[in-house]
Amino acid sequence: MNNQFGFLAKVLLLSVVLSLFIKYVAPTVPIPESDVSALILVLSPTVIMAVLLGVRFRAVRNL
């Protein structure tokens, strides 16, 4: 039970930090308005997850 509470607290803390970063810091970052920027913002979460899952798959496969 303590482990689940710790995990939930970490997720909540990370969520708060990320939302504050998006609200206060992100608007000050100048991002050029172009098709490439939009494509990078849309596809980067998918690419990051694919890379992480690929690394995890290789680690499990090597055991």
One Martini backbone bead per residue (centre of mass of N, CA, C, O) as a GRO file, in nm:
protein
   63
    1MET     BB    1   0.057   0.063  -0.020
    2ASN     BB    2   0.302   0.256  -0.002
    3ASN     BB    3   0.394   0.222  -0.297
    4GLN     BB    4   0.139   0.344  -0.430
    5PHE     BB    5   0.155   0.620  -0.296
    6GLY     BB    6   0.432   0.698  -0.406
    7PHE     BB    7   0.357   0.682  -0.703
    8LEU     BB    8   0.125   0.890  -0.697
    9ALA     BB    9   0.298   1.125  -0.592
   10LYS     BB   10   0.494   1.136  -0.831
   11VAL     BB   11   0.283   1.183  -1.053
   12LEU     BB   12   0.164   1.442  -0.933
   13LEU     BB   13   0.425   1.607  -0.925
   14LEU     BB   14   0.492   1.588  -1.228
   15SER     BB   15   0.227   1.718  -1.323
   16VAL     BB   16   0.264   1.992  -1.186
   17VAL     BB   17   0.535   2.069  -1.312
   18LEU     BB   18   0.445   2.050  -1.608
   19SER     BB   19   0.211   2.256  -1.593
   20LEU     BB   20   0.385   2.498  -1.498
   21PHE     BB   21   0.574   2.497  -1.739
   22ILE     BB   22   0.356   2.545  -1.956
   23LYS     BB   23   0.237   2.811  -1.836
   24TYR     BB   24   0.523   2.988  -1.781
   25VAL     BB   25   0.755   2.895  -1.998
   26ALA     BB   26   0.650   2.826  -2.289
   27PRO     BB   27   0.562   3.121  -2.390
   28THR     BB   28   0.879   3.222  -2.403
   29VAL     BB   29   0.918   3.028  -2.637
   30PRO     BB   30   1.039   3.049  -2.958
   31ILE     BB   31   0.827   2.923  -3.212
   32PRO     BB   32   0.815   2.849  -3.521
   33GLU     BB   33   0.587   2.887  -3.790
   34SER     BB   34   0.568   2.557  -3.908
   35ASP     BB   35   0.547   2.247  -4.039
   36VAL     BB   36   0.785   2.120  -3.887
   37SER     BB   37   0.705   2.196  -3.600
   38ALA     BB   38   0.433   2.049  -3.601
   39LEU     BB   39   0.543   1.768  -3.667
   40ILE     BB   40   0.723   1.739  -3.420
   41LEU     BB   41   0.500   1.779  -3.200
   42VAL     BB   42   0.322   1.536  -3.297
   43LEU     BB   43   0.554   1.292  -3.326
   44SER     BB   44   0.733   1.276  -3.065
   45PRO     BB   45   0.571   1.090  -2.871
   46THR     BB   46   0.578   0.839  -3.057
   47VAL     BB   47   0.885   0.812  -3.084
   48ILE     BB   48   0.955   0.791  -2.786
   49MET     BB   49   0.785   0.537  -2.727
   50ALA     BB   50   0.920   0.352  -2.934
   51VAL     BB   51   1.202   0.363  -2.813
   52LEU     BB   52   1.135   0.268  -2.525
   53LEU     BB   53   1.004  -0.004  -2.611
   54GLY     BB   54   1.252  -0.113  -2.762
   55VAL     BB   55   1.444  -0.119  -2.521
   56ARG     BB   56   1.268  -0.300  -2.342
   57PHE     BB   57   1.253  -0.542  -2.534
   58ARG     BB   58   1.559  -0.597  -2.540
   59ALA     BB   59   1.595  -0.642  -2.234
   60VAL     BB   60   1.399  -0.884  -2.212
   61ARG     BB   61   1.526  -1.064  -2.437
   62ASN     BB   62   1.822  -1.089  -2.288
   63LEU     BB   63   1.724  -1.267  -2.030
   0.00000   0.00000   0.00000
